[in-house]
Amino acid sequence: MERLWPQVKGARTFRAGFGADVVWYLVQSFVSRLLAPWVVFFFVLPVFVLGDLPLEDYWVGFGPAAQLPFAVQVACVFVAGDFLSYWQHRLFHTQAAWPIHAVHHSSEQLDWLSTTRFHPLNEIGAQLIYVAPLIALGFSSLAVVVLAPFTATYAVLLHANINLSFGPFRYVFASPTFHRWHHTKTAEAQNKNFAGFLPVWDVLFGTFYHPAGKTPQQFGIDEAIPEGFWAQLFSPFRAQPTRLDGFGSRTRSES
């Protein structure tokens, strides 16, 4: 798709950072599928201990939420999870969390593989914010798991170098152009488009930016994020310069 309908023409497949992003792909696969879910489990465990609930309910759910048909639970998890994901994304654009999220935004040649340049602390924090509350409310963990292949594939699509905006439906569904604006260096698009699937959250909270007929061309950030997997893995613990955060305040990270 990137070869047939590129948004940025002439982009190279084996571009700078390709090797590091392959390593990130392997690491992110482990973190998102195994490490982060275990962190979520131990975070939610007190709910089951204090509520005297059997651990089997972690998979099937409990309370009123678990009484809903499974398809309805999946729909609720999708919408509520996207809402929580919107806010966790904005949180990672604030002073304290930006050094971690900056690793993801450091890709200057944004493509499908850039999706996986995602710091482990970012993935764990994201799942704690948008997965753990849903399970703590009683929804079946299987309702989250069944959506995982779709959400992972859609995330790859959103970062891909594809000239796809969904036209008049750009207010309804997040598209590659919508999310690529989020990664651009263009001043008017800074700290916009935080939604993962439903841009309605950006419309409601004033962070929507998706002009018709325009596409982002320059990506990355002004912060100096080093090249290479290991350097990027430890970069959040270096000093970070001033930046506008996801809530519109000027901040400086001292991490």
TAGI-V759015 format. One record per backbone hydrogen bond with DSSP energy under -1.0 kcal/mol. NH is the residue of the N-H (numbers start at 1). CO is the residue of the C=O. Records with the same first field share a line. If there is no record, write none. Layout:
BEGIN
NH: CO + CO
END
This chain:
BEGIN
5: 1
11: 8
15: 13
18: 15
21: 17
22: 18
23: 19
24: 20
25: 21
26: 22
27: 23
28: 24
29: 25
30: 26
31: 27
32: 28
33: 29
34: 30
35: 30
36: 31
38: 34
39: 35
40: 36
41: 37
42: 38
43: 39
44: 40
45: 41
47: 44
49: 45
50: 46
51: 47
53: 48
57: 54
58: 55
59: 56
60: 56
61: 57
62: 138
68: 65
73: 69
74: 70
75: 71
76: 72
77: 73
78: 74
79: 75
80: 76
81: 77
82: 78
83: 79
84: 80
85: 81
86: 82
87: 83
88: 84
89: 85
90: 86
91: 87
92: 88
93: 90
94: 91
98: 94
100: 97
101: 97
102: 98
105: 101
114: 111
115: 112
116: 113
117: 114
118: 116
123: 119
124: 120
125: 121
126: 122
127: 123
128: 124
129: 125
130: 126
131: 127
132: 127
135: 131
136: 132
137: 133
138: 135
139: 134
141: 58
142: 59
143: 140
145: 141
146: 142
148: 145
151: 147
152: 148
153: 149
154: 150
155: 151
156: 152
157: 153
158: 154
159: 155
160: 156
162: 160
163: 5
164: 162
169: 166
170: 167
172: 169
173: 169
174: 197
177: 164
179: 175
180: 176
181: 177
184: 181
185: 218
189: 186
190: 187
193: 207
201: 198
203: 199
204: 200
205: 201
207: 202
214: 211
220: 183
225: 223
232: 228
233: 229
234: 230
237: 234
238: 235
240: 253
243: 251
245: 249
248: 245
251: 243
END
